[in-house]
Amino acid sequence: MSTFDFLWQLVANHGGVAEHYKAELARVWAEYSLEEQRFIYRSIRDKLRADKFVNYNPVKAVRENAPKAKPPQVLSFAEYYKRYGTTEESGGWVRKYLPEKQTTIYIKK
């Protein structure tokens, strides 16, 4: 069974979901990584078990229970130098100059 099959079993009988959602749900589900799919599945499953609200539209339910994007990590020039002892970009950090503030920051991608 695929991860989608498990999801469909979970939401198919929630509020009398019509079969016409299945194709759109499969398309949306495929946009998520396996880790995100597991997070979404557990979130929906746990809410249903606790009798908490889960949207009756399974596409909306998946989107509402998807993990929220984390804001990027940001360090000032001084913080980056103190932590890494260099101003060279490394480990996914990218240097960016902010002309409006006349300062340099580092952003973790």
C-alpha positions as YAML, in Angstrom:
chain: A
units: angstrom
residues:
- id: 1
  name: MET
  ca: [0.00, 0.00, 0.00]
- id: 2
  name: SER
  ca: [1.19, 3.51, -0.77]
- id: 3
  name: THR
  ca: [1.18, 6.42, 1.67]
- id: 4
  name: PHE
  ca: [-1.72, 7.84, -0.34]
- id: 5
  name: ASP
  ca: [-3.76, 4.67, 0.21]
- id: 6
  name: PHE
  ca: [-3.30, 5.03, 3.96]
- id: 7
  name: LEU
  ca: [-4.33, 8.68, 3.80]
- id: 8
  name: TRP
  ca: [-7.38, 7.89, 1.70]
- id: 9
  name: GLN
  ca: [-8.49, 5.22, 4.19]
- id: 10
  name: LEU
  ca: [-8.16, 7.80, 6.94]
- id: 11
  name: VAL
  ca: [-10.19, 10.56, 5.26]
- id: 12
  name: ALA
  ca: [-12.53, 8.66, 2.92]
- id: 13
  name: ASN
  ca: [-15.28, 8.21, 5.49]
- id: 14
  name: HIS
  ca: [-14.77, 11.49, 7.31]
- id: 15
  name: GLY
  ca: [-17.95, 13.47, 6.69]
- id: 16
  name: GLY
  ca: [-19.04, 11.43, 3.69]
- id: 17
  name: VAL
  ca: [-16.19, 12.51, 1.43]
- id: 18
  name: ALA
  ca: [-17.10, 12.09, -2.20]
- id: 19
  name: GLU
  ca: [-14.91, 10.05, -4.53]
- id: 20
  name: HIS
  ca: [-14.40, 13.11, -6.76]
- id: 21
  name: TYR
  ca: [-11.81, 14.47, -4.31]
- id: 22
  name: LYS
  ca: [-9.55, 11.47, -4.77]
- id: 23
  name: ALA
  ca: [-7.68, 12.57, -7.92]
- id: 24
  name: GLU
  ca: [-7.04, 16.10, -6.65]
- id: 25
  name: LEU
  ca: [-6.00, 14.77, -3.26]
- id: 26
  name: ALA
  ca: [-3.53, 12.36, -4.89]
- id: 27
  name: ARG
  ca: [-2.00, 15.25, -6.86]
- id: 28
  name: VAL
  ca: [-1.66, 17.46, -3.76]
- id: 29
  name: TRP
  ca: [-0.33, 14.58, -1.66]
- id: 30
  name: ALA
  ca: [2.43, 13.89, -4.20]
- id: 31
  name: GLU
  ca: [3.74, 17.45, -3.73]
- id: 32
  name: TYR
  ca: [4.90, 16.62, -0.20]
- id: 33
  name: SER
  ca: [8.03, 14.74, 0.82]
- id: 34
  name: LEU
  ca: [7.68, 11.43, 2.65]
- id: 35
  name: GLU
  ca: [8.57, 13.16, 5.93]
- id: 36
  name: GLU
  ca: [5.90, 15.81, 5.36]
- id: 37
  name: GLN
  ca: [3.35, 13.15, 4.39]
- id: 38
  name: ARG
  ca: [4.01, 11.30, 7.63]
- id: 39
  name: PHE
  ca: [3.61, 14.53, 9.61]
- id: 40
  name: ILE
  ca: [0.30, 15.32, 7.87]
- id: 41
  name: TYR
  ca: [-1.05, 11.80, 8.29]
- id: 42
  name: ARG
  ca: [-0.24, 11.71, 12.01]
- id: 43
  name: SER
  ca: [-1.71, 15.17, 12.53]
- id: 44
  name: ILE
  ca: [-5.01, 14.26, 10.87]
- id: 45
  name: ARG
  ca: [-5.13, 10.83, 12.55]
- id: 46
  name: ASP
  ca: [-4.51, 12.30, 16.01]
- id: 47
  name: LYS
  ca: [-7.13, 15.02, 15.55]
- id: 48
  name: LEU
  ca: [-9.74, 12.51, 14.39]
- id: 49
  name: ARG
  ca: [-8.97, 10.24, 17.35]
- id: 50
  name: ALA
  ca: [-9.36, 13.18, 19.72]
- id: 51
  name: ASP
  ca: [-12.63, 14.27, 18.05]
- id: 52
  name: LYS
  ca: [-11.06, 17.56, 16.99]
- id: 53
  name: PHE
  ca: [-12.08, 19.35, 13.81]
- id: 54
  name: VAL
  ca: [-10.59, 18.12, 10.55]
- id: 55
  name: ASN
  ca: [-11.85, 19.77, 7.38]
- id: 56
  name: TYR
  ca: [-14.36, 17.60, 5.51]
- id: 57
  name: ASN
  ca: [-12.66, 18.50, 2.23]
- id: 58
  name: PRO
  ca: [-9.63, 16.19, 2.30]
- id: 59
  name: VAL
  ca: [-7.54, 18.51, 0.11]
- id: 60
  name: LYS
  ca: [-8.06, 21.35, 2.57]
- id: 61
  name: ALA
  ca: [-7.47, 18.97, 5.48]
- id: 62
  name: VAL
  ca: [-4.07, 18.01, 4.07]
- id: 63
  name: ARG
  ca: [-3.06, 21.62, 3.45]
- id: 64
  name: GLU
  ca: [-4.26, 22.75, 6.88]
- id: 65
  name: ASN
  ca: [-2.26, 20.00, 8.59]
- id: 66
  name: ALA
  ca: [0.93, 20.36, 6.56]
- id: 67
  name: PRO
  ca: [4.01, 21.48, 8.49]
- id: 68
  name: LYS
  ca: [4.49, 25.20, 8.44]
- id: 69
  name: ALA
  ca: [7.58, 26.51, 6.67]
- id: 70
  name: LYS
  ca: [10.27, 27.51, 9.11]
- id: 71
  name: PRO
  ca: [11.68, 30.99, 8.75]
- id: 72
  name: PRO
  ca: [15.28, 31.00, 7.54]
- id: 73
  name: GLN
  ca: [18.04, 31.28, 10.12]
- id: 74
  name: VAL
  ca: [19.72, 34.68, 10.07]
- id: 75
  name: LEU
  ca: [22.96, 35.78, 11.73]
- id: 76
  name: SER
  ca: [24.53, 39.19, 11.78]
- id: 77
  name: PHE
  ca: [28.05, 39.58, 10.41]
- id: 78
  name: ALA
  ca: [29.44, 39.68, 13.96]
- id: 79
  name: GLU
  ca: [27.44, 36.64, 15.11]
- id: 80
  name: TYR
  ca: [28.54, 34.62, 12.09]
- id: 81
  name: TYR
  ca: [32.21, 35.53, 12.60]
- id: 82
  name: LYS
  ca: [32.01, 34.74, 16.30]
- id: 83
  name: ARG
  ca: [30.42, 31.33, 15.63]
- id: 84
  name: TYR
  ca: [32.55, 30.23, 12.65]
- id: 85
  name: GLY
  ca: [35.72, 32.31, 12.95]
- id: 86
  name: THR
  ca: [35.53, 33.32, 9.29]
- id: 87
  name: THR
  ca: [33.49, 35.48, 6.95]
- id: 88
  name: GLU
  ca: [33.54, 32.83, 4.19]
- id: 89
  name: GLU
  ca: [30.24, 31.16, 3.31]
- id: 90
  name: SER
  ca: [30.03, 27.54, 4.40]
- id: 91
  name: GLY
  ca: [27.60, 24.86, 5.55]
- id: 92
  name: GLY
  ca: [24.65, 26.29, 3.65]
- id: 93
  name: TRP
  ca: [25.14, 29.85, 4.90]
- id: 94
  name: VAL
  ca: [24.94, 32.62, 2.30]
- id: 95
  name: ARG
  ca: [26.23, 36.15, 2.80]
- id: 96
  name: LYS
  ca: [23.86, 38.96, 1.84]
- id: 97
  name: TYR
  ca: [24.46, 42.70, 1.89]
- id: 98
  name: LEU
  ca: [21.48, 44.86, 2.86]
- id: 99
  name: PRO
  ca: [22.12, 48.27, 1.24]
- id: 100
  name: GLU
  ca: [19.17, 49.98, 2.99]
- id: 101
  name: LYS
  ca: [20.69, 49.10, 6.39]
- id: 102
  name: GLN
  ca: [24.30, 49.17, 5.18]
- id: 103
  name: THR
  ca: [25.00, 45.87, 6.85]
- id: 104
  name: THR
  ca: [25.85, 42.28, 6.00]
- id: 105
  name: ILE
  ca: [23.90, 39.27, 7.23]
- id: 106
  name: TYR
  ca: [24.19, 35.53, 6.72]
- id: 107
  name: ILE
  ca: [21.16, 33.41, 5.82]
- id: 108
  name: LYS
  ca: [21.02, 29.62, 6.19]
- id: 109
  name: LYS
  ca: [19.48, 28.06, 3.07]
...
